[in-house]
Amino acid sequence: MCGILAALGCIDVSQAKRARILELSRRLRHRGPDWSGISHHGNCFLAHQRLAIVDPTSGNQPLYNEDRTIVVTVNGEIYNHEELRKKLGSHKFRTRSDCEVIAHLYEAYGEDFVNMLDGMFSFVLVDTRDNSFIAARDAIGITPLYTGWGLDGSIWFASEMKALNDDCERFECFPPGHIYSSKLGGYKRWYNPPWYSEDIPSTPYDPLVLREAFEKAVLKRLMTDVPFGVLLSGGLDSSLVAAVASRYLAGTEVARQWGAKLHTFCIGLQGSPDLKAAKEVADYLGSFHHEFDFTVQEGIDAIEEVIYHVETYDVTTIRASTPMFLMSRKIKSLGVKMVLSGEGSDEIFGGYLYFHKAPNKEELHRETCRKIKSLHLYDCLRANKSTSAWGVEARVPFLDKEFINISMGIDPEWKMVRPDLGRIEKWVLRKAFDDAENPYLPKHILYRQKEQFSDGVGYSWIDGLKEHAANHVTNMMMANAKYIYPENTPMTKEAYYYRMIFERFFPQNAARLTVPGGPSVACSTAKALEWDAAWSRNPDPSGRAALGVHVDSYKENTDASNNGDEEVTADVSIKKPKLQDGGVKVAVEG
């Protein structure tokens, strides 16, 4: 991932202003430690911090068209850039960078070219011929982008809000799937897929179509000129990413450059579920596996850095970001700059354990739509920023546009959990890769129960965080929380602890409003709490809060007189595991 910063329409265009833009851009250097660049034309500044993945030698940014009248700064990867170059046959390219096509597409098609891009991206483009500009963000919000406004009437864009919070009077998250056009004077949504309206689809389930779409999504993300690997937790999603990458790696250009043996990476507390499952998958696939462990104290010591980099106080995000942050540092030390990761599958297929309680297919589908639309605030933000903190790029094949369209077009009846038919969560995905003749994964891994990353690294990680927070947040602080933090008031001591740290780094009201709020159980939206009355008494985002579903679920606490000494309304004592064959025993249909 790269870091971009743009300041447009500035009154001050002095050398001092240029120096200030460079200073703010350096706050993003962790995202792109390989090179820095800046373009200044009139009252517009575009700055870039580069992480070189494709064309490391000549793809420095900002990038231009032939006569340099169009300039663009980009964070992202355009997977179909070679196909687009063919459509732009009369244009002359200076580099092999995948991002250079953006300047030429604008020159050829104007502002309506963004839907031609297949990839993850945030960019700002200035047309110096009329001093107009556009900014755009990818369909789901895999790459982060923020919009800010200065008192002088200037408008700013940046990959992270730490580059905006001192110089902008107000700033906000740039909405995914939108462009901002100076000619229109605001945002316009360019991404309009069929599922966005939340109408209930009716396409029959075809496992081979789903499988082939995912394989294509993984293969196109092997576009790299630097070493790469796969983040492997041993759960279904990351295991499928690794299995597909491993199966097809040998015939790719990256294998010719860096070898055909896949590298996989996992982190967890010693003895954690993820470490054990990941090693089993890695052994099965024959990958070169790198296993990292951390202690609860090491994770706690990193919390402040994590909150600074990830720019949130959301409990689930911080719990999961911390081990990913620590692992990314280790990965970078091995010389790896790009990884594939499994984010997005649970949102698309209803994989979180609370989906077991979906009352009907209509509610399940609408909840998956809500979850995908908010991914940029949660898992995308976590995966991007916790890896980018160390100059590592995370790519997410489950969030491929075409794969999402196919997956979200399936009649949601097939996504319903049906124990009577042997269907657990994400059954349609599991079944698509259940190939008896040429197995992708061992059966018990293919049908392993969902384990959220923050749980899978070791249950004592979350329990340790709660205990640490309880030692730093008093009952009196909790009693007055609604007065200290009237917006998104923290409801637990853990949430209060994270909020205190966040406010030290980002004290502006605009910053706290970029973070979502509301009750959640096992990563549900607030709407889905209506599916089970018991959940409102146990509002914890851990998968173990899916009472009666997770094999190691919390015990329900019905004591309404809890005085705040305990964390929320859950007894965090852990029941003995009751796993069979390494996961949930299911009857596999067909």
C-alpha positions as CSV (number, residue, x, y, z in Angstrom):
1,M,0.0,0.0,0.0
2,C,1.1,3.5,-0.7
3,G,0.2,6.8,1.0
4,I,-1.4,9.6,-0.9
5,L,-2.1,13.3,0.1
6,A,-3.7,16.0,-1.9
7,A,-4.4,19.6,-1.1
8,L,-6.5,21.4,-3.8
9,G,-7.6,25.0,-4.1
10,C,-5.1,26.3,-1.5
11,I,-4.8,30.1,-1.2
12,D,-1.2,29.8,0.1
13,V,1.0,28.3,-2.7
14,S,4.3,29.4,-1.2
15,Q,7.4,27.3,-0.7
16,A,6.5,27.1,3.0
17,K,3.1,25.5,2.0
18,R,5.0,23.0,-0.2
19,A,7.2,22.1,2.8
20,R,4.1,21.7,5.0
21,I,2.5,19.3,2.5
22,L,5.7,17.3,2.4
23,E,5.8,17.3,6.2
24,L,2.2,16.0,6.4
25,S,2.9,13.4,3.7
26,R,5.8,12.0,5.8
27,R,3.1,11.0,8.3
28,L,2.2,8.4,5.8
29,R,5.7,7.1,5.0
30,H,5.1,3.8,6.9
31,R,2.6,3.0,4.1
32,G,5.2,3.7,1.4
33,P,8.8,3.6,2.5
34,D,10.3,3.0,-0.9
35,W,10.1,6.5,-2.5
36,S,8.4,9.9,-2.1
37,G,7.1,12.3,-4.8
38,I,5.2,15.6,-5.0
39,S,3.6,17.6,-7.8
40,H,2.6,21.2,-7.5
41,H,0.6,23.0,-10.1
42,G,-1.1,26.3,-9.4
43,N,-3.1,25.9,-6.2
44,C,-3.0,22.1,-6.2
45,F,-0.5,19.8,-4.4
46,L,-0.3,16.0,-4.9
47,A,2.1,14.0,-2.7
48,H,2.9,10.3,-2.7
49,Q,4.7,7.8,-0.5
50,R,5.4,4.7,-2.5
51,L,5.4,1.0,-1.7
52,A,6.8,-0.5,-4.8
53,I,5.0,-3.8,-5.8
54,V,4.7,-3.6,-9.6
55,D,7.5,-2.0,-11.6
56,P,9.6,-1.1,-8.7
57,T,12.3,0.6,-10.9
58,S,10.3,3.1,-12.9
59,G,6.8,3.4,-11.4
60,N,7.4,6.4,-9.1
61,Q,4.5,8.7,-8.5
62,P,2.7,11.1,-9.1
63,L,2.1,9.7,-12.6
64,Y,1.2,11.7,-15.8
65,N,-0.2,11.4,-19.3
66,E,2.0,12.1,-22.3
67,D,2.1,15.9,-22.2
68,R,1.9,16.0,-18.3
69,T,-1.4,17.9,-18.3
70,I,-3.0,15.2,-16.3
71,V,-1.4,14.2,-13.0
72,V,-2.5,11.5,-10.6
73,T,-1.5,10.1,-7.2
74,V,-2.7,6.5,-6.6
75,N,-2.8,4.0,-3.7
76,G,-3.7,0.6,-5.0
77,E,-3.5,-2.0,-7.6
78,I,-5.2,-2.2,-11.0
79,Y,-5.4,-5.9,-11.9
80,N,-6.7,-5.4,-15.4
81,H,-4.2,-2.7,-16.4
82,E,-2.8,-4.8,-19.3
83,E,-6.2,-5.2,-20.8
84,L,-6.9,-1.5,-20.4
85,R,-3.6,-0.6,-22.0
86,K,-4.7,-2.5,-25.1
87,K,-7.9,-0.3,-25.2
88,L,-5.6,2.7,-25.1
89,G,-3.5,1.6,-28.0
90,S,-2.7,5.2,-29.3
91,H,-1.5,6.3,-25.9
92,K,2.2,6.2,-24.9
93,F,3.1,4.9,-21.5
94,R,6.2,6.0,-19.6
95,T,6.3,3.1,-17.0
96,R,5.1,-0.4,-16.5
97,S,3.1,0.7,-13.4
98,D,-0.4,-0.6,-13.3
99,C,-1.6,2.7,-12.0
100,E,-0.5,4.8,-15.0
101,V,-3.6,3.7,-17.0
102,I,-5.7,6.0,-14.8
103,A,-4.3,9.2,-16.2
104,H,-4.8,7.9,-19.8
105,L,-8.3,6.5,-19.1
106,Y,-9.3,9.9,-17.9
107,E,-7.9,11.5,-21.0
108,A,-9.8,9.1,-23.2
109,Y,-13.1,8.8,-21.3
110,G,-13.4,11.7,-19.0
111,E,-14.7,11.2,-15.4
112,D,-16.8,8.1,-16.3
113,F,-14.0,5.6,-16.5
114,V,-13.8,4.5,-12.9
115,N,-16.1,1.5,-13.3
116,M,-13.6,0.1,-15.9
117,L,-11.0,-0.4,-13.2
118,D,-10.7,-3.9,-11.7
119,G,-8.8,-3.6,-8.5
120,M,-8.4,-1.8,-5.1
121,F,-7.6,1.9,-5.3
122,S,-7.9,5.4,-4.0
123,F,-6.7,8.2,-6.2
124,V,-6.7,11.9,-6.8
125,L,-6.4,13.2,-10.3
126,V,-5.8,16.8,-11.4
127,D,-6.5,18.1,-14.9
128,T,-4.2,21.1,-15.3
129,R,-5.9,22.2,-18.5
130,D,-8.9,23.6,-16.6
131,N,-7.7,23.1,-13.0
132,S,-10.5,20.5,-12.3
133,F,-10.0,17.4,-10.3
134,I,-11.6,14.1,-9.3
135,A,-10.9,11.7,-6.4
136,A,-12.2,8.1,-6.3
137,R,-12.3,5.1,-4.0
138,D,-12.7,1.4,-4.9
139,A,-16.1,-0.4,-4.8
140,I,-15.9,-1.8,-1.2
141,G,-13.4,0.6,0.4
142,I,-10.5,-1.9,0.6
143,T,-8.1,1.1,0.4
144,P,-8.6,3.9,2.9
145,L,-9.4,7.5,2.0
146,Y,-10.5,10.6,3.9
147,T,-11.8,13.9,2.7
148,G,-11.0,17.2,4.5
149,W,-11.8,20.8,4.2
150,G,-9.5,23.8,5.2
151,L,-10.6,27.2,6.4
152,D,-9.3,28.7,3.2
153,G,-11.8,26.8,1.1
154,S,-9.3,24.1,0.1
155,I,-10.3,20.4,-0.1
156,W,-7.9,17.7,1.0
157,F,-7.7,13.9,0.5
158,A,-5.5,11.5,2.3
159,S,-5.0,7.8,2.9
160,E,-5.1,8.3,6.7
161,M,-6.6,11.0,8.7
162,K,-3.4,11.6,10.7
163,A,-2.3,13.6,7.6
164,L,-5.4,15.8,7.8
165,N,-6.3,16.3,11.4
166,D,-4.0,19.3,12.1
167,D,-4.7,21.3,8.9
168,C,-8.4,20.6,8.2
169,E,-11.3,22.2,10.0
170,R,-13.3,19.1,9.3
171,F,-12.7,15.7,7.7
172,E,-14.7,12.5,7.1
173,C,-14.4,9.0,5.5
174,F,-14.6,9.1,1.7
175,P,-17.5,6.8,0.8
176,P,-16.5,3.6,-1.0
177,G,-17.7,3.2,-4.6
178,H,-17.8,7.0,-5.1
179,I,-16.0,9.7,-7.0
180,Y,-15.7,13.3,-5.8
181,S,-15.8,15.7,-8.8
182,S,-14.9,19.4,-8.6
183,K,-17.1,19.9,-11.6
184,L,-20.1,18.4,-9.7
185,G,-19.1,19.9,-6.4
186,G,-19.6,16.7,-4.5
187,Y,-19.7,12.9,-4.4
188,K,-21.3,10.6,-7.0
189,R,-21.7,6.9,-6.6
190,W,-20.0,5.0,-9.5
191,Y,-20.5,1.5,-8.1
192,N,-24.1,0.3,-8.6
193,P,-24.2,-3.5,-8.5
194,P,-27.5,-5.4,-8.4
195,W,-27.1,-6.4,-4.7
196,Y,-26.8,-2.8,-3.5
197,S,-30.6,-2.3,-3.5
198,E,-30.9,-5.3,-1.2
199,D,-33.5,-6.9,-3.4
200,I,-33.7,-10.7,-2.8
201,P,-31.8,-12.6,-5.6
202,S,-33.0,-15.9,-7.1
203,T,-30.1,-17.3,-9.1
204,P,-29.7,-21.0,-8.4
205,Y,-26.5,-22.1,-6.6
206,D,-23.8,-23.5,-9.0
207,P,-20.8,-24.6,-7.0
208,L,-18.5,-24.7,-10.1
209,V,-19.3,-21.2,-11.1
210,L,-18.6,-20.0,-7.6
211,R,-15.3,-22.0,-7.4
212,E,-14.1,-20.7,-10.8
213,A,-14.9,-17.1,-9.9
214,F,-12.9,-17.3,-6.7
215,E,-9.9,-19.0,-8.4
216,K,-9.8,-16.1,-11.0
217,A,-10.0,-13.6,-8.1
218,V,-6.9,-15.2,-6.4
219,L,-5.0,-15.6,-9.6
220,K,-5.3,-12.0,-10.7
221,R,-3.9,-10.9,-7.3
222,L,-0.7,-12.7,-7.9
223,M,0.4,-9.7,-10.0
224,T,3.6,-8.7,-8.3
225,D,7.3,-8.0,-8.9
226,V,8.2,-8.6,-5.3
227,P,8.0,-11.6,-2.9
228,F,4.6,-12.4,-1.5
229,G,2.8,-14.8,0.8
230,V,-0.6,-15.7,2.3
231,L,-1.9,-14.9,5.8
232,L,-3.0,-18.4,7.0
233,S,-5.1,-18.7,10.2
234,G,-6.2,-22.3,9.4
235,G,-9.8,-21.2,9.1
236,L,-11.9,-21.8,5.9
237,D,-11.3,-18.5,4.2
238,S,-7.5,-18.1,4.5
239,S,-7.1,-21.8,3.9
240,L,-9.0,-21.5,0.6
241,V,-6.9,-18.5,-0.5
242,A,-3.7,-20.5,0.3
243,A,-5.0,-23.7,-1.4
244,V,-5.9,-21.9,-4.6
245,A,-2.7,-19.8,-4.7
246,S,-0.6,-23.0,-4.0
247,R,-2.4,-24.9,-6.7
248,Y,-1.9,-22.4,-9.5
249,L,1.3,-20.6,-8.5
250,A,3.7,-22.7,-10.6
251,G,2.4,-21.3,-13.9
252,T,2.7,-17.7,-13.0
253,E,5.2,-14.9,-13.7
254,V,5.8,-14.4,-10.0
255,A,6.8,-18.1,-9.6
256,R,9.4,-17.5,-12.4
257,Q,10.8,-14.6,-10.4
258,W,10.6,-15.8,-6.8
259,G,10.0,-19.6,-6.9
260,A,6.9,-21.8,-7.0
261,K,6.8,-22.7,-3.3
262,L,4.1,-20.6,-1.4
263,H,5.0,-18.9,1.8
264,T,2.3,-18.8,4.5
265,F,2.2,-16.9,7.8
266,C,0.3,-17.3,11.0
267,I,0.4,-15.7,14.5
268,G,-1.2,-16.7,17.8
269,L,-0.6,-17.2,21.5
270,Q,1.3,-20.4,22.2
271,G,-1.1,-23.4,21.8
272,S,-3.8,-21.2,20.1
273,P,-6.4,-22.8,17.7
274,D,-5.1,-20.8,14.8
275,L,-1.5,-22.0,15.1
276,K,-2.5,-25.6,15.2
277,A,-4.9,-25.4,12.4
278,A,-2.6,-23.3,10.2
279,K,0.2,-25.7,10.5
280,E,-2.0,-28.6,9.5
281,V,-3.1,-26.7,6.4
282,A,0.4,-25.6,5.6
283,D,1.7,-29.2,5.9
284,Y,-1.1,-30.4,3.6
285,L,-0.4,-27.8,1.0
286,G,3.4,-28.1,1.3
287,S,3.9,-24.4,1.9
288,F,6.9,-22.8,3.4
289,H,5.2,-21.9,6.7
290,H,6.3,-19.2,9.1
291,E,4.7,-19.4,12.6
292,F,4.9,-16.5,15.0
293,D,3.7,-16.4,18.6
294,F,3.2,-13.5,20.9
295,T,2.2,-13.1,24.5
296,V,-0.8,-11.2,25.9
297,Q,1.6,-8.6,27.4
298,E,3.3,-8.0,24.1
299,G,-0.1,-7.4,22.5
300,I,-1.1,-5.0,25.3
301,D,2.2,-3.2,24.9
302,A,1.4,-2.6,21.2
303,I,-2.2,-1.3,21.7
304,E,-1.3,2.4,21.6
305,E,0.7,2.0,18.3
306,V,-2.2,-0.1,16.9
307,I,-4.8,2.6,17.6
308,Y,-2.5,5.3,16.2
309,H,-2.1,3.4,12.9
310,V,-5.5,1.8,12.5
311,E,-7.3,5.1,13.6
312,T,-10.2,3.6,15.4
313,Y,-11.6,2.8,18.9
314,D,-13.8,0.0,17.7
315,V,-13.3,-2.9,20.1
316,T,-13.5,-5.7,17.5
317,T,-11.1,-4.0,15.2
318,I,-8.5,-3.3,17.8
319,R,-8.7,-6.9,19.2
320,A,-8.0,-8.3,15.7
321,S,-5.7,-5.6,14.5
322,T,-3.1,-6.1,17.2
323,P,-1.9,-9.6,16.3
324,M,-2.1,-8.7,12.6
325,F,0.0,-5.6,13.3
326,L,2.6,-7.7,15.2
327,M,2.6,-10.4,12.4
328,S,3.1,-7.7,9.7
329,R,6.3,-6.5,11.3
330,K,7.7,-10.0,11.3
331,I,6.6,-10.5,7.7
332,K,8.3,-7.3,6.6
333,S,11.5,-8.4,8.3
334,L,11.6,-11.5,6.0
335,G,11.6,-9.3,2.9
336,V,7.9,-9.9,2.0
337,K,5.9,-6.8,0.8
338,M,2.6,-8.3,-0.3
339,V,0.2,-10.8,1.3
340,L,-3.1,-12.3,0.3
341,S,-5.8,-12.4,3.1
342,G,-9.2,-13.8,3.6
343,E,-11.3,-10.8,4.6
344,G,-14.9,-10.5,3.2
345,S,-16.1,-14.0,3.0
346,D,-18.1,-13.9,6.3
347,E,-19.9,-10.8,5.1
348,I,-20.8,-12.3,1.7
349,F,-21.8,-15.7,2.8
350,G,-23.3,-15.1,6.3
351,G,-20.3,-16.7,8.0
352,Y,-20.4,-15.1,11.4
353,L,-21.9,-17.4,14.0
354,Y,-24.9,-15.1,14.7
355,F,-26.2,-15.9,11.2
356,H,-27.3,-19.3,12.6
357,K,-30.2,-17.3,14.1
358,A,-31.2,-15.6,10.9
359,P,-35.0,-16.0,10.8
360,N,-35.4,-16.3,7.1
361,K,-33.5,-15.9,3.8
362,E,-34.7,-12.3,3.3
363,E,-33.3,-11.2,6.7
364,L,-30.0,-13.1,6.0
365,H,-29.5,-11.4,2.6
366,R,-30.2,-7.9,3.9
367,E,-27.8,-8.4,6.7
368,T,-25.1,-9.6,4.3
369,C,-25.7,-6.4,2.3
370,R,-25.4,-4.3,5.3
371,K,-22.2,-6.0,6.4
372,I,-20.5,-5.6,2.9
373,K,-21.5,-1.9,2.8
374,S,-19.8,-1.3,6.2
375,L,-16.6,-3.4,5.5
376,H,-14.6,-0.2,5.0
377,L,-15.2,0.7,8.6
378,Y,-14.1,-2.6,10.0
379,D,-12.3,-5.5,8.4
380,C,-11.0,-3.6,5.3
381,L,-9.7,-0.8,7.6
382,R,-8.1,-3.4,9.9
383,A,-6.4,-5.5,7.2
384,N,-5.1,-2.4,5.3
385,K,-3.8,-0.3,8.1
386,S,-2.4,-2.9,10.4
387,T,-0.3,-4.3,7.5
388,S,0.5,-0.9,6.0
389,A,1.9,0.2,9.3
390,W,5.0,-1.9,8.4
391,G,5.0,-1.3,4.6
392,V,3.1,-4.5,3.7
393,E,0.3,-4.7,1.2
394,A,-2.8,-6.9,1.9
395,R,-4.9,-8.1,-1.0
396,V,-8.3,-9.6,-0.5
397,P,-9.6,-11.9,-3.3
398,F,-13.0,-12.5,-1.6
399,L,-13.8,-8.8,-2.3
400,D,-13.2,-9.1,-6.0
401,K,-16.0,-7.3,-7.8
402,E,-17.0,-10.1,-10.1
403,F,-16.9,-12.7,-7.3
404,I,-19.1,-10.5,-5.1
405,N,-21.6,-10.1,-7.9
406,I,-21.8,-13.9,-8.4
407,S,-21.9,-14.7,-4.7
408,M,-24.5,-12.0,-3.9
409,G,-26.7,-13.2,-6.8
410,I,-27.2,-16.6,-5.3
411,D,-30.7,-17.3,-3.8
412,P,-29.9,-16.7,-0.1
413,E,-31.9,-19.8,0.8
414,W,-28.7,-21.7,0.0
415,K,-26.8,-19.5,2.6
416,M,-29.2,-20.4,5.4
417,V,-27.8,-22.6,8.2
418,R,-29.7,-25.9,8.0
419,P,-28.5,-28.5,10.5
420,D,-31.2,-30.8,9.2
421,L,-29.5,-30.8,5.8
422,G,-25.9,-30.8,7.2
423,R,-25.4,-27.1,6.2
424,I,-23.3,-25.0,8.6
425,E,-22.3,-21.4,8.0
426,K,-20.8,-20.7,4.6
427,W,-21.9,-24.1,3.3
428,V,-22.1,-22.9,-0.3
429,L,-18.5,-21.9,-0.2
430,R,-17.4,-25.1,1.5
431,K,-19.4,-27.2,-0.9
432,A,-17.9,-25.4,-3.9
433,F,-14.4,-26.6,-2.9
434,D,-15.4,-30.0,-1.7
435,D,-13.7,-31.9,-4.5
436,A,-13.3,-35.6,-3.6
437,E,-11.1,-36.4,-6.6
438,N,-8.7,-33.5,-6.2
439,P,-9.2,-32.1,-2.7
440,Y,-8.3,-28.5,-2.0
441,L,-8.2,-29.1,1.8
442,P,-8.7,-31.9,4.3
443,K,-12.4,-32.4,5.0
444,H,-12.3,-31.4,8.7
445,I,-10.6,-28.1,7.8
446,L,-13.1,-27.4,5.0
447,Y,-15.9,-27.8,7.5
448,R,-14.2,-26.2,10.6
449,Q,-16.4,-23.9,12.6
450,K,-16.0,-20.2,12.1
451,E,-13.4,-18.7,14.5
452,Q,-13.0,-14.9,14.4
453,F,-9.3,-13.8,14.1
454,S,-9.3,-12.1,17.5
455,D,-10.6,-15.4,19.1
456,G,-8.6,-17.8,17.0
457,V,-5.2,-16.3,18.0
458,G,-6.0,-17.5,21.5
459,Y,-9.1,-17.0,23.8
460,S,-6.9,-15.6,26.6
461,W,-6.0,-12.7,24.3
462,I,-9.4,-11.1,24.6
463,D,-9.7,-12.1,28.3
464,G,-6.4,-10.5,28.9
465,L,-7.4,-7.3,27.2
466,K,-10.6,-7.1,29.3
467,E,-8.6,-7.7,32.5
468,H,-6.0,-5.0,31.5
469,A,-8.8,-2.5,30.8
470,A,-10.5,-3.2,34.1
471,N,-7.3,-2.3,35.9
472,H,-7.2,1.1,34.1
473,V,-10.8,2.1,34.0
474,T,-12.7,2.6,37.3
475,N,-16.4,2.2,37.9
476,M,-16.7,5.9,38.4
477,M,-15.3,6.5,35.0
478,M,-17.9,4.2,33.5
479,A,-20.7,5.9,35.4
480,N,-19.7,9.2,33.9
481,A,-18.8,7.9,30.4
482,K,-21.9,9.4,28.8
483,Y,-20.8,12.9,29.8
484,I,-17.1,12.5,28.9
485,Y,-17.9,10.8,25.6
486,P,-21.4,11.7,24.5
487,E,-20.9,10.4,21.0
488,N,-20.5,6.6,20.7
489,T,-20.4,6.4,24.5
490,P,-18.3,3.4,25.5
491,M,-20.4,0.7,27.2
492,T,-17.5,-1.5,28.6
493,K,-14.3,-0.8,30.3
494,E,-12.4,-2.2,27.3
495,A,-14.1,0.2,25.0
496,Y,-13.5,3.1,27.4
497,Y,-9.8,2.2,27.6
498,Y,-9.4,2.3,23.8
499,R,-11.4,5.5,23.5
500,M,-9.0,7.3,25.9
501,I,-6.0,6.3,23.8
502,F,-7.7,7.3,20.6
503,E,-8.7,10.7,21.9
504,R,-5.0,11.4,22.8
505,F,-4.0,10.9,19.2
506,F,-7.1,12.3,17.5
507,P,-8.9,14.8,19.8
508,Q,-11.0,16.4,17.0
509,N,-14.7,15.7,16.9
510,A,-14.4,14.9,13.2
511,A,-12.0,12.1,14.1
512,R,-14.3,10.4,16.6
513,L,-17.2,10.6,14.1
514,T,-15.3,8.5,11.6
515,V,-15.7,5.4,13.9
516,P,-18.9,3.5,13.8
517,G,-20.9,2.7,17.0
518,G,-23.9,0.7,18.2
519,P,-24.4,-2.6,19.9
520,S,-23.1,-5.8,18.3
521,V,-22.9,-9.5,19.1
522,A,-20.4,-11.7,17.4
523,C,-19.8,-8.9,14.8
524,S,-23.5,-8.4,14.0
525,T,-25.1,-5.1,13.0
526,A,-27.4,-3.6,15.5
527,K,-30.4,-4.7,13.4
528,A,-29.5,-8.4,13.7
529,L,-29.6,-8.2,17.5
530,E,-33.4,-8.5,17.0
531,W,-32.9,-12.1,16.0
532,D,-32.3,-13.4,19.5
533,A,-33.5,-11.6,22.7
534,A,-30.6,-13.1,24.7
535,W,-28.0,-11.2,22.6
536,S,-29.1,-7.8,24.0
537,R,-28.0,-9.0,27.4
538,N,-24.6,-10.2,26.1
539,P,-23.5,-7.5,23.6
540,D,-19.9,-8.6,23.0
541,P,-18.4,-8.7,19.5
542,S,-16.5,-11.9,20.1
543,G,-17.7,-15.0,18.3
544,R,-18.1,-16.6,21.7
545,A,-21.0,-14.2,22.4
546,A,-23.1,-16.2,19.9
547,L,-24.7,-18.1,22.8
548,G,-25.7,-21.6,21.9
549,V,-23.8,-21.6,18.6
550,H,-20.1,-21.3,19.4
551,V,-18.7,-24.5,20.9
552,D,-16.9,-22.4,23.5
553,S,-19.5,-19.7,23.9
554,Y,-19.7,-17.5,27.0
555,K,-22.2,-18.5,29.6
556,E,-25.3,-16.2,29.5
557,N,-25.4,-13.7,32.3
558,T,-28.9,-12.6,33.2
559,D,-27.9,-10.6,36.3
560,A,-29.2,-7.1,35.5
561,S,-27.6,-5.6,38.6
562,N,-24.0,-5.9,37.3
563,N,-22.2,-2.9,38.8
564,G,-19.5,-2.5,36.2
565,D,-16.8,-4.6,38.0
566,E,-17.3,-7.3,35.3
567,E,-16.9,-6.7,31.6
568,V,-20.3,-6.2,30.0
569,T,-22.8,-8.9,30.7
570,A,-20.8,-12.0,30.0
571,D,-19.1,-14.5,32.3
572,V,-15.8,-15.0,30.5
573,S,-15.1,-18.4,32.1
574,I,-14.4,-20.8,29.3
575,K,-16.1,-24.1,28.9
576,K,-14.0,-27.2,27.9
577,P,-13.8,-27.6,24.2
578,K,-16.1,-30.1,22.7
579,L,-14.7,-30.3,19.2
580,Q,-14.8,-33.5,17.2
581,D,-12.3,-34.2,14.4
582,G,-10.8,-30.7,14.9
583,G,-14.1,-28.9,14.3
584,V,-17.8,-29.2,14.0
585,K,-19.0,-32.6,12.8
586,V,-21.5,-32.2,10.0
587,A,-23.2,-34.3,7.5
588,V,-22.1,-33.2,4.1
589,E,-24.9,-33.1,1.5
590,G,-24.2,-34.7,-1.8
